[in-house]
Amino acid sequence: MGPLDALIHLFNFFLPAFGMALLAPTLARLAFWKTLRGQWWIQARGVAAVGAGVLVGGLLLTGRDGAMLTYGALVLSSALVIWWTGLR
């Protein structure tokens, strides 16, 4: 495996966290448009950072990438970050 392949694998490993970082704050804006103003970038960065940590933790805990437990934890952690940064 060459360096480009390793980089592609690393990008694909973190892609769910980055996808949630774009999707979750955007959908939260649609649901809570009066409460969440001007905090999208803060929430997107927080969801990306926490999501990356959850993916690494899930890999270490389960021993493999792509476990449904990890993806469930990713969704819950994304919701917690949005709640912590804008809805509490």
N, C-alpha and C positions, 0 to 999 in steps of 0.2 A: 504494500500500500504506500503510495507516494504522499508527499506533503499536501497536495491539493485534495486528495481523497480524505485525508485526516481532517482537513479544514471543512470539507463538505459534511462529514459526519458530525463534527462539533457543531456546525451551524444547524443541522437538522435535529440534533439533540436539544438545543435551546429554542428551537422554533415554536413549540407550544407555549412557552413562557412569553415570548415576544408577541405571539398572536393574541394571547390573553391580555397583554399589556395594551394592545390597540383596541381590542373588542370590548373588554369589561368596562373601562371608563366611558367609552362612547355610548354603550347601551345604558349605563347608569345615568348619563345625561338625558337620555330620552325619557326615562322613568321619573327622575327627580330633577327636572330642569330648573325649578325655582331654587332648590337647595344648593345644588352644585354649580357654582359659577366661578370660572377662572381657576379651577383646580385640576384641569385635565392633565396637564403635563406632570404635575406632582404625582397624581395617581398613576399615570402610565409608567413613570420611573419606578415607583414603589412596587407596582404589580410585577414589573419585569425583574426587579432585583429579588423580591421574595419568591417569585415563580421559579427563577433560576436556582435558588437555594432549595426549593422543594423538589425540583427535578434531580438535583445532585443527591439530596437526602434520600429520595425514593430509589435511586440507583444503588446507593450504598446499603439501604435497608433490604431491598428485595433481590439485589444481585443482578438485575436486568433492567433494560430500558423499556419503557412503554407499558408498565403495569397499570392496570385500571385504578389501583389504590393510589398511585402517584398522580394520575390525572384527576381523580376525585379531590385529593389534597390540593392540587393546583387550583381547582375551581373554588374550593372553600377559602384558601388563602387569598385569592384575588378578591373575593367578596369581603373578606376581613380588612384588607388594605383599603378598599373603597369606603367601607364603613368608618374605619379609623381616621382616614384623612378628610372625610367630608360630611359624613352623616351623623356622627355622634354628637 
